[in-house]
Amino acid sequence: MVQGRIAKLPRRAAVAVGGPEAERFLNDLVTNDISLVAPGQAGYGGLLTPQGKILFDFLVFRDAARFLFDLPKTVVSDFVKRLGFYKLRADVEIEDLAATHCVAAAWGSSQPPDLDGVIAPDPRLARLGYRLIVRADAAIAAIDHTTESQAGYDAHRLALGIPEGGMDFAYGEAFPHDADMDQLGGVAFDKGCYIGQEVVSRMEHRGTARRRIVHVSTTVPIPPPGTEIIAGERPVGTIASSLNHTGLAVVRLDRTKAAIDSGVPLVAQGIPVEIKIPDWARFQWPNTTAQD
């Protein structure tokens, strides 16, 4: 059996939503189809503003009669408050599990770790491995899995080109297409209405997404997040999260492609960068340069 890796993810936390009306309540709010999240599986989705921008993105699991959300620890309180705002008279219960549960990831093995908790394949990309929500006092170790740090998981995630909300895109500023959510199964275009649905559907059907998160690499350590990527004197995007020579960037596809076609170097703080579309992405470089 191939030796796997497993790591606690201290940047993440869990929220539980249960009650007789939980599924309907959530499906009216979020971008993914909650009804398709079965036991032993997970979904990926987001909660948007009415203007279609991402307020929260998450992984969601079905745990018996409730749903468990895996999202950044820094936004858990806001997420609970936002759900409470929409709750009205719905028969649902919302619980912050940050103090009692932790989130972990396992990868590098075809078998999930043998741990007591909610475990499912990461729904965004099979190569990411498995995602887990377990009790906070659980020992994250398993036969045939080597314990890693958060940095070990970050290296795995960045090598695959998978964005993380709050690090690679700012909440309240990015559309789902900007963050590649439409590419990673985070938007159900065939379900009923949800908050922000009209804007997101219009972007999908008109093909108007111009900004995307892509792979970026350098021969020296990548400059810090927020550093502009320049083509000549024209900004084309910004660096997002990175580790050593590999990272992600948010770029304008049209401007970046025009620079590549023209042989204009792409640089960040004077450092040459190479930009590639992740191999799992269905979007491509535009055929023509869009006008501003």
N, C-alpha and C positions, 0 to 999 in steps of 0.2 A: 504493500500500500504506500502511496506517495505521502511523504511527510507534509502535513499542513501547517498553517500558521493561525494563531488566534490572538486577538487584542481587545482589551477594553477600550472604549472610545469616550474619554472623559468630557469631550465637547458636546456629547449628545445626552439626551434624557428622554423619559417616557411620560406619556399622558394616556389615561384610560377614558374611554367614552362608552357607556353602557346604557341599558334601559330598553324597554319594549320598542321605542321609536328611534333608536340610535341609527340604524341603517338608513332609514328614510331621511332623518334629520341631516346626516352627513352627506348623503348623496345630493341633497339640494344645495350644498355649499361648495363642495370640493371638485377639483378638475377630473379626478379619476372615478371609475365606477366602483363604488364600495361593495356593491352586491357581488362582484366577481372575486372578492378577496375571500378565499376559502381557508379552512384550517390547514396549517402546514404550508401556506403560501403567504405572500405579502404583496402589497400594491405600492405604487409610487404616485404621488400627487401633490397638489398644492391648494392653498386657499388664497384667493385673489381679492384685489380691490374691485369695485364696480367698473373701474377703467381698465381692468385686465392685467394689472401688475401684481407680482408675487409678494404676498405678505408673509407666507410661510410655505416651505416645502417639506415633505416628510415621507417616510416609509410607514405603512400601516399594516398591522397584523390582525387577524381574527383570533381571539382567545375566548373560546366558549361563547358566552352571550355578550361579550364586549369587544371593542376594538382598541388596540394598543398602538399609539403613535410614537414614532422614533423621530425626533427633531432636535435642532440645536438647543442646548441647555439655556442659552442666553435669551431665547424667545418663548420659553415654556410658559412663563407667567402671562405674557401677552396673548399667547395662543388660547390659554384657558379663559382669559377675560373675553376674548373675541368670540369664542364658542358660547360663552354665557350670555353675551349680548344678543346672539342670534337665537338662543334657546327659546325665549318667550314661554309658551305653555307646553312645549314638547316634553314628553316623558323620557328624559335622558338624564344621566348622571355623568359628571365630568370630574376627573380626579387627577391631580398632579402627582406623579409617581417618582419625581426626581430624587426624593429622599430615601426611597425604599427599593428602587430598581436601577439597573444600569444597562447600557447598550454595549454590545460587542460585535465584532466581525470575525469571521473565519474564512480562510481562503487557501488555495493551493492543494486541496484534496477533493476527490469526487464524493466523499462522504462527509456529512455534517458532524460536528463534534457531539459527543455523548454527554450532554449537560441538561440539567433540569431547568427548563424555561421555554419561551416561545422562540422557535427557530424556523427560518424559512430561507429559500434561495433569494438572493438580492434580485428584485424584479427588474432592475434597470439593465443589467448585463450579467449573463451567466458567469463570465470570467471574474466578476467581483467576488463570488463565493456565496457565503451565507451571512445572514444578519440575525442577531439574537437580542432578546430582552430577558434578563435574568434578575434575580434578587441581588441587591447591592452588595450583600455579604458573601455572594457566591465566589468560589475559587475558580477563576477563569483559566482552567487548564484541562486538558483532555488527552486521552491516549491518542497517539499519532498526530498530535498538534503541538507545535512549539509556541510558547507564549511570546508575544511581540509587544512593542510599545505603540502608542498612537502614531508616532513617526513611521513605524514599519507599515502600518495600514495606509498612511498618507502616501508613501512611496508607491504602494500597490495601486491606489486610486489614481494618482497622477500619471503613472505609466500607462494606464488605460484611458486617460483623458476624461474622467468623470468629475463633473463640477460638484461643489458642496455649497449649499446656500449659506449666506452670511460671510463666506470667504471668497468665492469666485464670482458672486454677483450680490448686489446690495438689495435687501428686502425693501419693497416699496418703489423700486426704480426699474426693475427688469420685467419684461414680459416672459411668459413661458418659452416662447421660441428663442429669445435671447439666451436663455439658460439651457437650451437643448432639451427641455422637458418633453417636447413633442417627439423627439427622437428616442427617448429613453422610457417610453410608455407612461409618461406622467399626465397625459391629457387624453380623455376619452371623447373623441369627436362624434361618437354615435349614441351618446346618452342624452338625457334631458338637460334642461337648463341648470346652470349653477352660477354663482356670482362671477361676473366678468366674462361669461361664456360668449357673448355676442362679439366682443373685441377679438378674443382668441380665435374664434371660428372664422372671422373675417380675414385675419392675418393668414390663417391656414389656406383658405380657399383662394385668396388673391395672391398668395406667395410673396407677401410683402416683407418678410423677415430679412433684415439686412445685417443685423448684429448677431453674432454667434460666439459661443465659447469653443475654442480650438486648442490644439496642442502647440506649445512653444518650447524650443530647446536652444541651448547655447553651448559654447565650448568652455565657458567659465560660469561661475555661479550666477544665476538669474537675478536681476535687480529686484527690489522689493515690490510688493503689491501696490498698485496705483501708478507705477511708473509708465509714462506714455511710450508707446511704440510709434516711431516716426519713419516715414518714407520720404526722403528728401527733407522738405520743411513741413510736411503735412502729417498730422496725427492720424493713425489708422486704428488705434486701439490702446488698451492698457493691460499691463501684466496683472494676473490674478495670483492664486497661490502657487507655490513652487517648492521644490526640494532639490538643492544642488543645481544640476543642469537641465532638469525637466520640470515643466509646469504647464499652466493654462493661461490663456489670455482671452479677453473679450475684444473682438475686432469687427470692424466694418468689412464685410466680405468683398464688396465692390472695390473699395479703396485698396485693400490688401492685394486683391487679384490684379488690379491695374498696376500696382508697384512691381509685383512679381513678373508680369508680362513685359514691363518696360525695363526690367533689370535694375530697378532702383532698390538699393539695400534697405532692409528693415532693421532698425536699431533701437535699443532702449538704453538710455544713459550712455550712448556711444558704443554699446556692445552689440555686435551683429546677432540677430535672432532668426531662427528658422521657424516658420509657421506651417502646420499641416492640419488638415481636417482629420479627426479621429476615424479609425478604420470601421467603426460601427455606425457612423453617421450616414444618413440617407441624403442629406443636403450636399450640394456640390458648389464649387466656385461658380459665380455668375458668368454667363457667356459674354455679356457686354457690361461696360462700366456704367453704373447708374449715375444720373446727374443729381447734384445736391439740390 
